[in-house]
Amino acid sequence: MSNPVDVLIRRVDPDVPLPSYGHPGDAGADLVTTEAAVLAPGERAVLPTGVSIALPDGYAAFVHPRSGLAARCGVALVNAPGTVDAGYRGEIKVIVVNLDPRESVRFERFDRIAQLVVQQVEKVRFHEVAELPGSARAEGGFGSTGGHAAVDGTTGGNRYASVVSDREGQ
């Protein structure tokens, strides 16, 4: 295992627990909410985590959903993963949405709502060209490798393929 990266952290809420890993080998450290909230079906909210961080140059943190919340409650993150850039010093906030069509979801103070994954990121230089070199995949995009589920009783296929290809031409 590589050496841990040192990340400076400030508690915006003095009582908030620091992000922590649930198990050895976990990639994401759990983030909690500092505010209770109830989300009706289809409702979204921006929940504060009570912490801000200073990442070393060359790193970014990514806010990922928690699979248990998705499976049990239908909770997802609107902009998953959310990106925390190295230069950002504000409080980390999480945009959650209740995708359950019938049930409200209740969050209590200090409930775990997301995972924070810190990764090294590379800077790139973009070079504009008239044509890109070929590849085995070429321009195959949404559903190009097959294996997608049947829709509306059909036996496969992608009912969105024509919509996507129409939009790609715009």
C-alpha positions as CSV (number, residue, x, y, z in Angstrom):
1,M,0.0,0.0,0.0
2,S,1.3,3.5,-0.8
3,N,2.0,6.1,1.8
4,P,-1.1,8.2,2.8
5,V,-1.4,11.7,1.4
6,D,-1.6,14.4,4.0
7,V,-4.7,16.5,3.7
8,L,-5.4,19.6,5.9
9,I,-8.9,19.7,7.2
10,R,-10.9,22.3,9.1
11,R,-14.1,21.7,11.0
12,V,-16.7,24.3,10.0
13,D,-19.0,22.7,12.6
14,P,-16.9,22.0,15.7
15,D,-18.9,18.9,16.6
16,V,-18.7,17.1,13.3
17,P,-16.7,13.9,13.1
18,L,-13.9,13.9,10.7
19,P,-14.2,11.9,7.5
20,S,-13.2,8.3,8.1
21,Y,-12.8,5.0,6.3
22,G,-15.3,2.3,7.3
23,H,-12.9,-0.6,6.5
24,P,-9.3,-1.2,5.7
25,G,-8.7,-0.8,2.0
26,D,-11.8,1.4,1.4
27,A,-11.2,4.1,-1.3
28,G,-13.7,6.6,0.1
29,A,-13.9,8.3,3.5
30,D,-17.4,8.8,4.8
31,L,-18.8,12.3,4.8
32,V,-21.7,13.2,7.1
33,T,-24.4,15.9,7.0
34,T,-24.5,18.5,9.8
35,E,-28.2,19.3,9.2
36,A,-31.3,17.1,9.5
37,A,-33.4,17.1,6.4
38,V,-36.5,15.4,4.9
39,L,-36.6,14.8,1.2
40,A,-40.0,14.1,-0.4
41,P,-40.0,11.9,-3.5
42,G,-38.2,13.6,-6.3
43,E,-36.9,16.4,-4.0
44,R,-33.2,17.4,-3.8
45,A,-31.2,19.3,-1.2
46,V,-27.7,20.7,-0.7
47,L,-26.4,19.2,2.6
48,P,-23.4,20.7,4.4
49,T,-20.7,18.3,5.7
50,G,-19.2,20.6,8.2
51,V,-15.6,20.3,6.8
52,S,-13.4,22.1,4.4
53,I,-10.0,20.8,3.1
54,A,-6.8,21.9,1.6
55,L,-5.5,19.4,-0.9
56,P,-1.9,19.3,-2.1
57,D,-1.3,20.5,-5.7
58,G,-1.8,17.8,-8.2
59,Y,-4.7,16.2,-6.2
60,A,-8.5,16.5,-6.3
61,A,-11.2,15.0,-4.1
62,F,-14.3,13.4,-5.6
63,V,-17.6,13.2,-3.7
64,H,-19.2,9.8,-4.6
65,P,-22.6,8.4,-3.6
66,R,-22.9,5.7,-0.9
67,S,-24.3,2.5,-2.5
68,G,-26.3,1.6,0.6
69,L,-28.3,4.8,0.4
70,A,-29.0,4.2,-3.2
71,A,-30.1,0.6,-2.7
72,R,-32.1,1.1,0.5
73,C,-33.6,4.6,0.0
74,G,-33.2,5.6,-3.6
75,V,-30.8,8.4,-2.7
76,A,-28.4,9.6,-5.4
77,L,-26.0,12.5,-5.9
78,V,-27.1,14.9,-8.6
79,N,-23.6,15.7,-9.8
80,A,-21.9,12.5,-9.0
81,P,-19.0,12.6,-8.6
82,G,-18.7,16.1,-7.3
83,T,-15.3,17.6,-7.7
84,V,-13.3,19.4,-5.0
85,D,-10.4,21.1,-6.6
86,A,-7.1,21.6,-4.8
87,G,-7.6,25.3,-4.6
88,Y,-11.1,25.2,-3.1
89,R,-11.3,26.1,0.6
90,G,-15.0,26.3,1.3
91,E,-17.2,23.8,3.1
92,I,-17.8,20.6,1.1
93,K,-21.5,20.3,0.4
94,V,-23.4,17.4,-1.2
95,I,-26.3,17.7,-3.6
96,V,-28.6,14.7,-2.8
97,V,-31.9,13.7,-4.6
98,N,-34.6,11.3,-3.5
99,L,-35.3,9.1,-6.5
100,D,-37.9,6.9,-4.6
101,P,-41.3,7.5,-6.3
102,R,-43.3,7.0,-3.1
103,E,-41.3,7.4,0.1
104,S,-39.7,10.4,1.8
105,V,-36.1,10.1,3.1
106,R,-35.1,11.5,6.4
107,F,-31.5,12.5,7.2
108,E,-30.4,13.1,10.8
109,R,-27.5,15.2,11.9
110,F,-24.2,13.2,11.4
111,D,-25.8,10.6,9.1
112,R,-23.3,9.4,6.5
113,I,-24.4,10.8,3.1
114,A,-21.4,10.4,0.7
115,Q,-17.8,9.3,0.3
116,L,-14.8,11.4,-0.4
117,V,-12.2,9.9,-2.7
118,V,-8.8,11.7,-3.0
119,Q,-6.9,11.1,-6.2
120,Q,-3.8,12.4,-7.9
121,V,-4.8,14.2,-11.1
122,E,-2.7,15.1,-14.1
123,K,-2.7,18.5,-15.9
124,V,-3.0,18.2,-19.7
125,R,-2.3,20.4,-22.6
126,F,-5.0,20.4,-25.3
127,H,-3.8,20.4,-28.9
128,E,-6.4,21.2,-31.5
129,V,-6.3,19.0,-34.7
130,A,-8.4,18.8,-37.8
131,E,-8.8,15.0,-37.4
132,L,-8.2,12.5,-34.6
133,P,-6.2,9.3,-35.1
134,G,-8.3,6.2,-35.5
135,S,-9.1,3.7,-32.8
136,A,-10.8,0.3,-32.5
137,R,-13.8,2.0,-30.8
138,A,-14.0,5.0,-33.2
139,E,-17.1,7.0,-32.4
140,G,-19.1,4.2,-30.8
141,G,-20.8,5.7,-27.8
142,F,-23.9,5.0,-25.7
143,G,-24.7,1.3,-25.9
144,S,-22.1,0.7,-28.6
145,T,-20.8,-2.5,-26.9
146,G,-24.3,-4.0,-26.5
147,G,-25.4,-5.8,-23.3
148,H,-28.1,-3.2,-22.4
149,A,-31.4,-4.3,-21.0
150,A,-34.6,-4.6,-23.0
151,V,-36.9,-1.6,-22.9
152,D,-40.7,-1.8,-22.9
153,G,-40.9,-5.5,-23.6
154,T,-38.6,-5.4,-26.6
155,T,-35.9,-7.9,-27.0
156,G,-32.9,-5.7,-26.8
157,G,-31.8,-2.7,-28.8
158,N,-31.5,0.8,-27.6
159,R,-34.5,3.0,-28.1
160,Y,-32.4,6.0,-27.3
161,A,-29.8,5.3,-30.1
162,S,-31.6,7.4,-32.7
163,V,-32.1,10.3,-30.3
164,V,-28.4,10.2,-29.3
165,S,-27.2,10.0,-32.9
166,D,-29.5,12.8,-33.9
167,R,-28.1,15.0,-31.1
168,E,-24.5,14.0,-31.8
169,G,-25.0,15.4,-35.4
170,Q,-26.1,18.8,-34.1
